[in-house]
């Protein structure tokens, strides 16, 4: 099976780095940051910045640039691997599954994270959107992965914690598996159409092995 993994909220808890970079961007613009930044984790940055910056395209792009400025030097290192994830990746790889990462992070930010993961070499490919895109692009990246690996939709699964992961899976007729330890909720994942939910990495391994 081709197992496509989201990064933030699925493989790693990246809240410290992401929220620090968002606050940095708002501070550089002289704007107060929202108190709760967890909903920002997963969707493209522009989704969050636009309504708080009066949809001013110039200020939104400046905010995104400031975010990337800090992320490139500090933010990418401010994360933790979820407990049990290393064992799950090892089990899936040993079972002969092909693993890849499909993330909303631009590739230039995602690649050093994946390469420094203790199980980073388990992933054959990394898919990230164009940095200038205002959209998640999960659907198009999943389609690219299917084509690259020559996999049929029924031979693949997309694993993630937000609706974007599940919606991208369904758009490609791929199995959408939601994880409940990330930044989305059970309700969000069920409404998006998740075909299975995992409470922890061990259960995820069992679901994918079934």
FIDO-141006 format. One line per 4 residues: number of its first residue (from 1); their letters; for each residue y, x negated, z of C-alpha. Coordinates in nm, 2 decimals. Layout:
<rs>
NUM) A) Y,X,Z | ... .
</rs>
This chain:
<rs>
1) XXXX) 0.00,0.00,0.00 | 0.36,-0.11,-0.06 | 0.54,-0.08,0.27 | 0.92,-0.08,0.24 .
5) XXXX) 1.10,-0.14,0.56 | 1.46,-0.06,0.66 | 1.62,-0.34,0.86 | 1.87,-0.21,1.11 .
9) XXXX) 1.72,0.02,1.36 | 1.37,-0.03,1.23 | 1.28,-0.40,1.24 | 1.58,-0.51,1.46 .
13) XXXX) 1.82,-0.37,1.71 | 2.14,-0.49,1.55 | 2.38,-0.27,1.76 | 2.55,-0.57,1.93 .
17) XXXX) 2.65,-0.75,1.61 | 2.74,-0.44,1.41 | 2.96,-0.28,1.67 | 3.13,-0.60,1.75 .
21) XXXX) 3.22,-0.65,1.38 | 3.34,-0.29,1.35 | 3.57,-0.34,1.65 | 3.69,-0.66,1.51 .
25) XXXX) 3.79,-0.49,1.18 | 3.98,-0.21,1.36 | 4.15,-0.47,1.59 | 4.27,-0.67,1.28 .
29) XXXX) 4.41,-0.35,1.14 | 4.58,-0.25,1.47 | 4.37,0.07,1.49 | 4.18,0.19,1.80 .
33) XXXX) 3.80,0.19,1.73 | 3.59,0.50,1.81 | 3.42,0.50,2.15 | 3.08,0.57,2.01 .
37) XXXX) 2.98,0.34,1.72 | 2.60,0.40,1.71 | 2.63,0.66,1.43 | 2.79,0.39,1.21 .
41) XXXX) 2.46,0.19,1.21 | 2.27,0.26,0.89 | 2.52,0.43,0.66 | 2.74,0.23,0.43 .
45) XXXX) 3.05,0.10,0.62 | 3.29,0.28,0.40 | 3.15,0.61,0.52 | 3.27,0.53,0.87 .
49) XXXX) 3.60,0.36,0.79 | 3.74,0.60,0.53 | 3.81,0.91,0.75 | 3.96,0.70,1.02 .
53) XXXX) 4.19,0.52,0.78 | 4.32,0.83,0.60 | 4.10,0.75,0.31 | 4.34,0.48,0.21 .
57) XXXX) 4.13,0.27,-0.03 | 4.32,-0.05,0.03 | 4.29,-0.03,0.41 | 3.92,0.07,0.38 .
61) XXXX) 3.85,-0.23,0.17 | 4.05,-0.45,0.41 | 3.84,-0.31,0.70 | 3.51,-0.39,0.52 .
65) XXXX) 3.64,-0.74,0.44 | 3.72,-0.80,0.81 | 3.38,-0.67,0.91 | 3.21,-0.91,0.67 .
69) XXXX) 3.43,-1.19,0.79 | 3.30,-1.18,1.14 | 2.94,-1.08,1.04 | 2.90,-1.38,0.82 .
73) XXXX) 2.97,-1.62,1.11 | 2.86,-1.44,1.42 | 2.73,-1.08,1.37 | 2.42,-1.16,1.17 .
77) XXXX) 2.28,-1.35,1.47 | 2.36,-1.08,1.73 | 2.03,-0.88,1.72 | 1.69,-0.85,1.88 .
81) XXXX) 1.35,-0.78,1.72 | 1.20,-0.46,1.86 | 0.91,-0.51,2.10 | 0.58,-0.47,1.92 .
85) XXXX) 0.72,-0.51,1.57 | 0.58,-0.86,1.52 | 0.22,-0.74,1.59 | 0.27,-0.44,1.36 .
89) XXXX) 0.38,-0.66,1.07 | 0.10,-0.90,1.13 | -0.15,-0.61,1.13 | -0.02,-0.47,0.81 .
93) XXXX) -0.01,-0.80,0.64 | -0.37,-0.88,0.75 | -0.48,-0.54,0.61 | -0.36,-0.65,0.27 .
97) XXXX) -0.05,-0.43,0.25 | 0.25,-0.56,0.05 | 0.57,-0.57,0.25 | 0.93,-0.57,0.14 .
101) XXXX) 1.27,-0.49,0.30 | 1.50,-0.22,0.16 | 1.83,-0.22,0.35 | 2.19,-0.09,0.33 .
105) XXXX) 2.31,-0.43,0.42 | 2.44,-0.65,0.13 | 2.17,-0.90,0.05 | 2.40,-1.20,0.15 .
109) XXXX) 2.40,-1.07,0.50 | 2.05,-0.94,0.52 | 1.88,-1.25,0.38 | 1.96,-1.49,0.66 .
113) XXXX) 1.84,-1.23,0.92 | 1.51,-1.17,0.74 | 1.45,-1.54,0.69 | 1.51,-1.61,1.06 .
117) XXXX) 1.28,-1.33,1.18 | 0.95,-1.46,1.33 | 0.76,-1.26,1.07 | 1.02,-1.30,0.79 .
121) XXXX) 0.78,-1.47,0.55 | 0.56,-1.15,0.55 | 0.82,-0.98,0.32 | 0.77,-1.05,-0.05 .
125) XXXX) 1.11,-0.91,-0.16 | 1.44,-0.81,-0.01 | 1.65,-0.53,-0.16 | 2.02,-0.48,-0.07 .
129) XXXX) 2.30,-0.28,-0.24 | 2.60,-0.43,-0.42 | 2.86,-0.52,-0.16 | 3.12,-0.31,-0.34 .
133) XXXX) 2.91,0.01,-0.33 | 3.02,0.30,-0.11 | 2.67,0.45,-0.13 | 2.35,0.38,0.05 .
137) XXXX) 2.16,0.32,-0.27 | 1.83,0.36,-0.09 | 1.68,0.57,-0.37 | 1.77,0.33,-0.65 .
141) XXXX) 1.65,0.03,-0.45 | 1.31,0.20,-0.37 | 1.28,0.28,-0.75 | 1.35,-0.09,-0.82 .
145) XXXX) 1.08,-0.19,-0.57 | 0.82,0.05,-0.73 | 0.90,-0.10,-1.07 | 0.89,-0.46,-0.95 .
149) XXXX) 0.55,-0.42,-0.78 | 0.41,-0.19,-1.04 | 0.33,0.06,-0.76 | 0.28,0.43,-0.80 .
153) XXXX) 0.48,0.65,-0.56 | 0.16,0.76,-0.38 | 0.08,0.40,-0.31 | 0.41,0.34,-0.13 .
157) XXXX) 0.59,0.43,0.20 | 0.95,0.39,0.31 | 0.99,0.33,0.68 | 1.33,0.38,0.85 .
161) XXXX) 1.53,0.53,1.13 | 1.80,0.73,0.94 | 1.81,1.01,0.69 | 1.91,0.78,0.41 .
165) XXXX) 1.57,0.61,0.43 | 1.38,0.94,0.41 | 1.61,1.09,0.14 | 1.56,0.77,-0.07 .
169) XXXX) 1.18,0.80,-0.03 | 1.17,1.17,-0.13 | 1.38,1.10,-0.43 | 1.11,0.87,-0.55 .
173) XXXX) 0.81,1.09,-0.43 | 0.73,0.81,-0.19 | 0.60,0.88,0.17 | 0.89,0.88,0.41 .
177) XXXX) 0.80,0.76,0.76 | 1.06,0.79,1.03 | 1.08,0.57,1.34 | 1.21,0.71,1.67 .
181) XXXX) 1.33,0.38,1.83 | 1.62,0.33,1.61 | 1.97,0.48,1.56 | 1.87,0.82,1.41 .
185) XXXX) 1.72,1.12,1.60 | 1.40,1.32,1.56 | 1.62,1.61,1.43 | 1.79,1.40,1.17 .
189) XXXX) 1.46,1.26,1.04 | 1.28,1.59,1.04 | 1.57,1.76,0.86 | 1.57,1.49,0.60 .
193) XXXX) 1.20,1.57,0.53 | 1.01,1.28,0.70 | 0.64,1.32,0.64 | 0.55,1.13,0.96 .
197) XXXX) 0.72,1.01,1.27 | 0.63,0.70,1.48 | 0.72,0.67,1.85 | 0.66,0.30,1.86 .
201) XXXX) 0.55,0.01,1.63 | 0.19,0.04,1.73 | 0.18,0.41,1.62 | 0.36,0.31,1.30 .
205) XXXX) 0.08,0.06,1.22 | -0.18,0.33,1.28 | 0.01,0.57,1.05 | 0.04,0.32,0.77 .
209) XX) -0.32,0.21,0.80 | -0.44,0.58,0.77 .
</rs>
